[in-house]
């Protein structure tokens, strides 16, 4: 097997006009051995994957691949969703799967399996992974076929899923955000969880370049929309919890669950009202508390926006109370929310 060539060697060869040698793998065994050798030096972050192309669960990370001619890869024709694995339970799997199939319908991707079979596959995949804490991500695509724009040459759609070992925890530290200058997606694409996340990626990169954690999108009418891959929520000085309308943005499963749980704080007299509505930038920046809402957070406090403090610039008491409600639901919520994984 040819010795690996470093990036600096490759660059030097190109700049000096020398011949850059490209290794030709003579067999699948040789290629697999090379990949397995590289992965030995890395922690096993992906313990299991499912591929309808192979028709089963894959435990060797070196074989966790997607065909290049899959419409998901070269045209972005696919949708995805996720679920949380916490303490050996899958959290909100059913609601995520339902949204997954709604997105697929909008993207005109027909699932190769009914929802019940998809759920069964995901449960068995998680069990085979032996992962007790992490994320379960899954995709539907028009499938492999050719490299043309139309999916007509793709004879069968494809379903992929992977378990990601991730030791996440409840977020208690506040972060800084900026207003994104990257145009947000139109309502059709924003309300569909499709794989075209280039605007989201650029928005996130823009924030990181400016020393912020993430960004906030504002729609063409000047109303608050969402973050690059999370919803956003506000607590007003009148103790109202407000989330932007979901008509132009993705209706986050965690955000919807928050709206179901937050009335407990109203009953305790800590919140006065809970609603969705339009907020201008001025109204949002004038809020007493602000937070991101997403599956793996579940709440991330926001303490600064465009270098201006939110409220008193500290993590809000009601923000953490809402975070506690969601975290408790993830850890010990009802069976309708938490599915026990039947590990072997």
TIPA-133309 format. One line per field, with one value per residue (C-alpha): x negated, y negated, z; residue in one letter. Coordinates in steps of 0.001 Angstrom, whole numbers, plus 524288, in hexadecimal, padded with zeros to 5 digits. Layout:
N
px	c(X, ...)
py	c(Y, ...)
pz	c(Z, ...)
residuo	c(a, ...)
This chain:
344
px	c(80000, 7FAC9, 7F691, 7FFDE, 7FCB4, 7FE28, 80579, 7F8BA, 7F22A, 7FDC9, 7FDBB, 7EF12, 7F01D, 7FABD, 7F3C7, 7E702, 7EDAC, 7E9ED, 7F1E3, 7FBF3, 7FD69, 80B2C, 80BFE, 814D2, 81B49, 81B21, 825E1, 830DA, 82924, 81D89, 82625, 82D7D, 820C6, 81BBB, 8281F, 82851, 81A27, 81D6F, 82925, 82140, 81B59, 828A4, 832C6, 83E82, 8480E, 85171, 85469, 85EDC, 8651B, 870A6, 87109, 87C62, 87284, 86BAA, 87841, 87364, 86BBB, 85D3D, 8541D, 84741, 8456D, 83D19, 8492E, 8521E, 8531F, 85D16, 85C38, 85732, 8624D, 86C9B, 87548, 87320, 864AA, 8639F, 870CB, 87475, 8811C, 88432, 88935, 88478, 88827, 882E4, 88646, 87F6E, 87A29, 879C1, 8784D, 87B5A, 887FD, 88BA1, 891D4, 89D14, 89A64, 8A875, 8AA01, 89CE6, 8A077, 8AD7B, 8A6A7, 89C94, 8A719, 8ADCF, 8A0E7, 89F53, 8ACC6, 8A94D, 89C70, 8A388, 89B96, 8A341, 89EA9, 89AEC, 8A182, 8ADAD, 8ABE5, 8AD51, 8A21D, 8998C, 89BCB, 898A4, 88BF0, 887D6, 88AA1, 882F3, 877E0, 876F8, 87742, 86C53, 8641D, 8647F, 86457, 86B4D, 8692A, 86804, 86FBF, 8769F, 876BD, 87DA7, 87F9D, 888C8, 883F6, 88897, 87DFC, 8727D, 873E1, 86CBE, 86756, 8726F, 87B2B, 88794, 88933, 88FA5, 88330, 88384, 88B5A, 88D32, 88C99, 882DC, 8834A, 87708, 87555, 869D1, 867C2, 85E6D, 8585E, 85943, 85837, 860D9, 865FF, 86F5B, 86A72, 868D9, 85F44, 863EA, 85F19, 85DD0, 864E0, 86533, 86F3F, 86C4D, 869E3, 86B91, 878F5, 88209, 8891F, 896AF, 8A1FF, 8A341, 8954F, 89455, 8A00F, 89AAB, 88F12, 88779, 878E8, 8765D, 8704F, 86682, 86D3B, 86D29, 85EC7, 85AF6, 86312, 85C32, 84ECE, 851E5, 85503, 848A5, 84060, 845E7, 84351, 85179, 85776, 861D8, 86AED, 878F0, 88062, 889C9, 893F2, 896B5, 8A142, 897DF, 89D05, 894BE, 89401, 88AA9, 87C8A, 87469, 8797D, 88191, 88D9D, 88CC8, 89554, 896D1, 89B83, 8A116, 8A04D, 8AEBC, 8AB00, 8B04C, 8A9EF, 8AA4C, 8A59B, 8A636, 8B124, 8AD99, 8B350, 8A624, 89CE4, 89B40, 8A489, 89AC5, 89F3D, 89879, 89E86, 8AC11, 8A972, 8A52A, 8B24D, 8B8DF, 8B0B3, 8AF9F, 8BD97, 8B81B, 8B10F, 8BDB2, 8C444, 8B93E, 8BB12, 8AD6E, 8B22D, 8BE06, 8C02E, 8BB1C, 8BD22, 8B78F, 8B70C, 8AF64, 8A462, 89C95, 88DFF, 89004, 89A32, 891AD, 88565, 88D64, 89173, 88DED, 888D1, 885AA, 88253, 8801E, 888DF, 8843A, 88371, 875DB, 8761B, 881B4, 880B5, 874B7, 87515, 8718E, 86BAA, 866C6, 86B8E, 8636D, 85AE5, 866A2, 86AC8, 877C2, 87E6C, 873E9, 86A2F, 86B30, 871C9, 88010, 88721, 892E5, 88A1F, 8842F, 89187, 895F4, 8894D, 88BC6, 89981, 89471, 888D4, 89193, 89A89, 88EF2, 88A0C, 8969F, 8A20F, 8ADE2, 8ACFD, 8B31C, 8A682, 89C34, 89ABF, 89223, 8882A, 887DD, 87921, 873BE)
py	c(80000, 7F295, 7EA1E, 7DEEF, 7D199, 7C5E6, 7B99E, 7B1E4, 7BBDD, 7BB54, 7AC6F, 7AC1B, 7B5BC, 7ADBB, 7A0C0, 7A63A, 7AC51, 7B9ED, 7C603, 7C8BC, 7D759, 7DC6F, 7E9D5, 7F3A5, 7FD38, 80A7C, 81098, 80DAE, 814E9, 80BC7, 7FFB0, 804B7, 80801, 7FA2A, 7F424, 7FD05, 7F997, 7EB17, 7ED06, 7F48F, 7E7A2, 7E15F, 7E3CB, 7EBB7, 7E066, 7E76A, 7F4CF, 7F8CD, 7F4E9, 7F9D4, 7F974, 7FE15, 7FF2D, 80A13, 80E74, 80EEF, 80976, 80696, 8070E, 8047A, 7F59E, 7F7ED, 7FCE7, 7F1BC, 7EB9A, 7E5BF, 7E77C, 7DB90, 7DC90, 7DB92, 7CFC7, 7CC20, 7C9F0, 7C2EC, 7BBDE, 7BA52, 7C192, 7C70F, 7C44D, 7C7AB, 7C765, 7CB74, 7D11A, 7D0CA, 7DCD2, 7DA31, 7E435, 7EF18, 7E8E6, 7E29B, 7D56D, 7D07A, 7DA6F, 7DAD4, 7CC1E, 7CB17, 7D631, 7CFD7, 7C317, 7CADF, 7D087, 7C348, 7BDC9, 7C94C, 7C6D7, 7B889, 7BCB8, 7C6E2, 7D203, 7DE86, 7E6AF, 7F4BF, 7F8A0, 7F4BC, 7ECEB, 7F8F8, 7FFC3, 7F3AA, 7F328, 8019C, 7FFE6, 7F448, 7FB76, 80771, 7FEBE, 7F7F7, 80507, 80A5A, 7FE31, 80054, 7F181, 7EC61, 7DDEB, 7D701, 7D3A1, 7DBA4, 7D522, 7DA1E, 7D664, 7D951, 7D6FF, 7D90C, 7E36B, 7E6D5, 7E7B4, 7DDB5, 7CFF1, 7C90E, 7BE7F, 7C682, 7D1F1, 7D9BC, 7E1BC, 7E559, 7F20B, 7F28F, 7E900, 7EB56, 7EABC, 7E896, 7E71D, 7E5F2, 7E5FC, 7DB9C, 7DD96, 7D01C, 7CCA9, 7C093, 7BA42, 7AF93, 7A22F, 798A5, 78EA1, 78341, 78099, 7750E, 77419, 76B18, 7675F, 76F46, 76858, 77526, 7757D, 77F34, 789AB, 78776, 78D15, 79914, 79D4E, 797F6, 79FE6, 7AC37, 7B285, 7B4E4, 7B72A, 7AA1C, 7A3A3, 79AF9, 78E6E, 79418, 797A8, 78A2B, 783CA, 78BE6, 78905, 77A87, 77AEC, 7824E, 778D9, 76DD9, 774CF, 778AC, 785F2, 7854B, 77BE8, 77751, 77627, 76AED, 76C88, 76305, 75C4F, 7599F, 76417, 76DB6, 77B10, 78555, 7893B, 7910A, 79E19, 79AA9, 7930C, 786D7, 7829E, 7767B, 772BC, 764FC, 75BEA, 75F02, 76D6D, 77212, 77D59, 77A56, 78297, 77DAE, 782F9, 78FB8, 78BE9, 78804, 79055, 79E69, 7A270, 7A813, 7B435, 7AF5C, 7A1DA, 7A7EF, 7B049, 7A410, 79DD5, 7A9E0, 7A9C5, 79B2B, 799EB, 7A037, 79358, 78BF9, 79479, 79115, 78297, 78129, 77EC9, 776A9, 77B21, 78416, 7814A, 780EC, 7741C, 76A71, 76304, 75800, 7573E, 74BF5, 7538B, 75FB2, 7588E, 751F4, 75EF8, 76267, 76FE0, 776F9, 784E8, 78ECF, 79AD9, 7A777, 7B628, 7B791, 7AB40, 7AB7F, 79D20, 794BE, 7877D, 77B91, 77034, 76745, 763C1, 75B7C, 757E1, 752BE, 75993, 7608B, 75C47, 75AAC, 76286, 76EA2, 77BE2, 779C8, 780A0, 78408, 788CD, 792C0, 7964E, 79995, 7A0F5, 7A8F3, 7AC52, 7B169, 7B884, 7BF37, 7C336, 7C8FF, 7D051, 7D4F5, 7D0A7, 7D8E1, 7E51E, 7DD8A, 7D58E, 7DFA8, 7ECE6, 7F6DE, 7FCC0, 80BC1, 80D57, 81B0D)
pz	c(80000, 7FC7C, 807FC, 80B03, 80560, 80E65, 80A88, 80AAE, 801AA, 7F872, 7F84B, 7F614, 7EAD0, 7E450, 7E63D, 7E109, 7D557, 7D9C0, 7D73D, 7E1C6, 7E311, 7E564, 7EB6D, 7E4A0, 7EDDE, 7E787, 7EFC1, 7F931, 803A8, 80219, 802BC, 80EA6, 815A1, 81321, 81873, 8245C, 82720, 8272B, 8301C, 83A3D, 83E9A, 84108, 84B9F, 84712, 84630, 83D01, 842DC, 83901, 82C17, 82440, 8156D, 80D1E, 80208, 8096F, 80FD2, 81DC6, 82937, 827BD, 83382, 82C74, 82B0E, 81EFD, 817EE, 81BF6, 80E80, 8052B, 7F646, 7EEEE, 7E514, 7EFBC, 7ED14, 7FB57, 7F8AF, 7EBB2, 7EB31, 7F975, 7F6B9, 803F1, 81194, 81F24, 82D5F, 83A7B, 847BA, 854C8, 85BB6, 86A4B, 87526, 86BA0, 866DD, 859E7, 85C7B, 8540D, 84957, 84483, 842D1, 83C06, 832D7, 82FA8, 82C32, 82483, 81BBF, 81A46, 8157E, 80C32, 80671, 803EC, 7FDA2, 7F552, 7FB02, 7FD36, 808A7, 8056C, 81240, 819E8, 8266A, 82F09, 827F0, 8288F, 8373A, 838A3, 8310B, 83961, 8460A, 841B3, 83CDC, 84A0F, 8511A, 8486E, 84AF1, 859AE, 85ACF, 866E5, 86481, 85787, 84B76, 84120, 833CE, 827C3, 8197B, 80E49, 8008B, 7F2AB, 7F268, 7E98D, 7DADB, 7D2A9, 7D380, 7CC7C, 7D21B, 7D13B, 7DAAE, 7CFB0, 7CE76, 7DCE3, 7DD5A, 7EC11, 7F74E, 80240, 8110C, 81927, 827C7, 830FB, 83FA8, 844A9, 851FF, 85827, 8668F, 866BB, 8731A, 8774A, 872EA, 87E29, 878D7, 8708D, 862BC, 85981, 84C6E, 840B1, 83676, 82A47, 81D67, 815ED, 80F42, 815B9, 80E1C, 8087E, 81089, 807BB, 80A7B, 8184E, 81CE0, 8167B, 81D6D, 810EE, 80F6B, 808BC, 81498, 80D8E, 81249, 8200E, 81F04, 81A00, 824A3, 82EFE, 8293B, 828EB, 8376E, 83ADB, 832E3, 83B36, 847FD, 84A63, 84D16, 8426B, 83B70, 83A58, 82D9E, 82B46, 82078, 8155E, 81D7D, 82893, 831D0, 83976, 832EF, 83876, 83A94, 830C7, 835EE, 841E4, 8459D, 84DEA, 85955, 861BD, 86F47, 86FBA, 87B62, 87D70, 87F71, 87253, 86B0C, 85C81, 8510C, 842F2, 83A6C, 83393, 82659, 82071, 82888, 82CBE, 83787, 840FF, 8484F, 854A0, 85317, 851EB, 85DE2, 86529, 86224, 867F9, 87468, 87718, 87C8F, 888F7, 88B76, 88927, 89361, 89CC0, 89A07, 8944E, 8865C, 882C9, 874D4, 86A12, 85BB5, 84E0B, 846CC, 83EAB, 8452D, 83F2C, 84177, 84AEA, 852AA, 852F1, 85728, 861B9, 867A5, 8758A, 871BC, 8651E, 861B0, 856E8, 85712, 850B7, 8524D, 85818, 86075, 863D5, 867EC, 8656E, 86C67, 86433, 86BC4, 860E7, 85340, 849F6, 855B1, 85D37, 869D9, 86A83, 8770A, 88161, 87959, 881EC, 88049, 88386, 88EA5, 88641, 87B47, 8847C, 889F2, 87C1E, 879D4, 8861F, 88160, 8746B, 87A49, 8843E, 8791A, 871D3, 87DCB, 88417, 87BAB, 877EF, 86F80, 8644C, 863B3, 86779, 860ED, 8680F, 85ECE, 85F6D, 86040, 85EEE)
residuo	c(x, x, x, x, x, x, x, x, x, x, x, x, x, x, x, x, x, x, x, x, x, x, x, x, x, x, x, x, x, x, x, x, x, x, x, x, x, x, x, x, x, x, x, x, x, x, x, x, x, x, x, x, x, x, x, x, x, x, x, x, x, x, x, x, x, x, x, x, x, x, x, x, x, x, x, x, x, x, x, x, x, x, x, x, x, x, x, x, x, x, x, x, x, x, x, x, x, x, x, x, x, x, x, x, x, x, x, x, x, x, x, x, x, x, x, x, x, x, x, x, x, x, x, x, x, x, x, x, x, x, x, x, x, x, x, x, x, x, x, x, x, x, x, x, x, x, x, x, x, x, x, x, x, x, x, x, x, x, x, x, x, x, x, x, x, x, x, x, x, x, x, x, x, x, x, x, x, x, x, x, x, x, x, x, x, x, x, x, x, x, x, x, x, x, x, x, x, x, x, x, x, x, x, x, x, x, x, x, x, x, x, x, x, x, x, x, x, x, x, x, x, x, x, x, x, x, x, x, x, x, x, x, x, x, x, x, x, x, x, x, x, x, x, x, x, x, x, x, x, x, x, x, x, x, x, x, x, x, x, x, x, x, x, x, x, x, x, x, x, x, x, x, x, x, x, x, x, x, x, x, x, x, x, x, x, x, x, x, x, x, x, x, x, x, x, x, x, x, x, x, x, x, x, x, x, x, x, x, x, x, x, x, x, x, x, x, x, x, x, x, x, x, x, x, x, x, x, x, x, x, x, x, x, x, x, x, x, x, x, x, x, x, x, x)
